[in-house]
Amino acid sequence: MALKCGIVGLPNVGKSTLFNCLSNAKAQAANFPFCTIEPNVGTITVPDERMTDIAELITPERIVPTTIEIVDIAGLVKGASKGEGLGNKFLANIRETDAIIHVLRCFDDPNVVHVDGSVNPLRDKEIIDIELQLKDLEAVDARIAKVQRAAKAGDSTAKKQFDYLERLKAALEQGKSARTELPENEEQIVLLRELQLLTAKPVLYLCNVDEGSVVNGNAYVEQVREGVKDENAEVLVIGAAIEADIASLDTYEERQMFLQDIGLEEPGVSKLIKAAYRLLNLKTYFTAGVKEVRAWTIYEGYTAPQAAGVIHTDFEKGFIRAEVIKLADFLSFKSEAAVKEAGKMSVEGKEYVVQDGDIMHFRFNV
């Protein structure tokens, strides 16, 4: 399952610096607006300590973690919804992502210019929110024009669509995002998916702070937390420059010593990736053998056949059953054979909902 998160924000808030230390790809990081013109794309390995625990017992030939695709999108300015700056390109790039990581500048540095001349993360957030909402309003108005006549003529399906579209329009006109008007049934879910609204995407606010604020935050961070408290959105604090320093170190031991020195237990990028998983209701299951230990990403609520389909569509089509071992049991009994002998391996059918951390083996016939 390919997951794509877009890093967005005003110019010069630290997006490209963050991208550089998130992925192996290198975006240009410079002290001027529109440094990023084309979206840079990088692949991030998702940190999961459970894979290491499993591999220590199996000693496989290889370990294959799951990944996330990260897109560094060009900085946006006022008027983007009307094509100002790189607006059209920016908004098109966002539309292709599954979730938005919204970077807000929460540090003072006279050597790093701000596109609006001063540091104000809530103002910056509002600029981007308004541009996305205006673009969404165009899409909603266009769809209303398409279904309105049929709705007035008594078409029941069109009437239901019209009512939901009016709700979305009202929210957007009030300066709210489409994600605040959650769909209530399958028809609305389908309609929202078709509209591909920018403000319907889940968002994670990332406060980019100076080194002295990475542990406890600062006044800017508190402003952001207060400003988004009604959005049901997560706020993370990261020092992008610090993360770049950590990523540049050669060994794990060096990175751990650096983290200890600044009072952190793990790199901020690890927290970010885990938060992105939570944002999209993603879970991980494992396949484990002497050839490889591999992590697979699924959505919460996936059944065993759906989870099998992530490996290959034939697995889902020809699904017979799944042999499931709970991670705790595997770590406790130390091997698959010992788990089976203890009667701890279950055989599950098509209705089984896969749990986070399950170790699975699928039986199928095509």
Secondary structure, DSSP 4 states (H G I P E B T S, - for coil): ---EEEEE-STTSSHHHHHHHHSSS-----SSTT---SPEEEEEEPP-HHHHHHHHHH--SEEE--EEEEEEPPP--TTGGGT-TTHHHHHHHHHT-SEEEEEEE----TTS--TTSS--HHHHHHHHHHHHHHHHHHHHHHHHHHHHHHHHTT-HHHHHHHHHHHHHHHHHHTT--GGGS---SHHHHHHHHHHT-GGGS-EEEEEE--GGGTTT--HHHHHHHHHTTTTT-EEEEE-HHHHHHHHH-SSHHHHHHHHHHHT-SS-HHHHHHHHHHHHTTEEEEEEE-SSEEEEEEEETT-BHHHHHHHH-HHHHHTEEEEEEE-HHHHHHH-SHHHHHHTT--EEE-TTPBPPTT-EEEEEE--
